[in-house]
Amino acid sequence: MTATPKKLGYHFPAEWHPHRATWLSWPHKEASWPGKLEAVYAPYCAFIREVSLGEQVCINVADHAMERLATAHLSAAGVDLGNIRFFHHPTDDAWCRDHGPAFLINRDKHIGKAIVDWGYNAWGNKYPPYEQDDVIPTLVGKALDLPVFHPGIVMEGGSVDFNGQGAVLTTKACLLNENRNPQLTQEQLENYLREYYGISQVLWLGDGIVGDDTDGHIDDITRFVNADTVVTVIEENRADENYGILQENLRMLKAMRLENGKPLNIVELPMPAPVVYDGQRLPASYANFYIANAAVVVPTYRDDRNDQRALDILTGCFPDRKVVGIDSTDIIWGLGSWHCLSQQEPQ
């Protein structure tokens, strides 16, 4: 590793750092939402409407035809198209958190942003083809005229969460999975995280929730909401298969210390009632929220008991932002929600 981003003064900011834009890849893959692709456009456009109130939304589309389709859906949803910008970057799928660019900012305010183009293999080669998704960060770098770093290993945006003060949260179930970077030890992986995200501390949790095909992304379980506070999902039903997994993660969080020696402030977030479709338990979680400039957009699941509880808890965590729930019941059939679909570009 020669001149890595960290050595050059770059780091990956926290999601609440002011955004210039949010990046998305327009959903078009029928196999990701079998029998439900059309149903995802209304909630997806509602998400874009909320985000675009406070920042530009940049959308990767295959071509003019897909741009016209997207424009029609967005117009029908009342989105101000003046805040939308399309890029003709063909993708294999819609999960921009994982295949999109990781934007870095520099401690020297006179130096512009940069992008990390991590390798992408569709969560351990589960859903080929993914060659178009794999090159999206470099295409975005060219479009914005930003330098692009190539670490040469697999990493997904949904597997890491940052406090903006040197710490990253991740899971062993995902990052140490042999279907990602079998050639690397935990110590080597931590070094890549430090050098290419510009962080100084790696905090490891264990397993992800049931139904999560990413092998345990952090953005379904535990998220920073400020520099020393996390929200973490808890299953209250002892008979539920997520109960033990999430209790173990809670135990690990309580034992963690930040670099300043302080323990984490931990806010517990309920899990929704199980969302099952076509006999399959889906990875429904309120932790898959997205922190935009104008709002925090939270997935909801038609759960009369828990949706409002989750929104109220998150409202307490983000006093400076509106917290908005958008029904994610159809979206989650694709096995992800708002955070999985979006990637922030900081100012």
TAMO-V623846 format. One line per field, one symbol per residue. phi: phi as a letter, one per 20 degrees, with the letter a starting at -180 (. if undefined). A space follows every 10 residues. Layout:
BEGIN
phi->???
END
This chain:
BEGIN
phi->.eefgffene befffeggee bddccgfbeg fecgmcgffe ffffffffgf fffcafddcf cfafffffff ffffffemff ffedcececf cebdefgedf feedddfefe effbcddffc cllnmfcfec ffffdggfff gffeldfcec fncebdgfec ccdmcodcdb cfgefeffed cfedegfffg ffgffddmdc bddddedeef nefemofffd cbcfdbfccc dcfceeefef fegfgfffff gfffefcffe nffffddedf efggdcclmd feefbffeec edfeadedfd cldfedgfgf ffffffecfe cfdcecgdff gffembcgff ecbedff
END
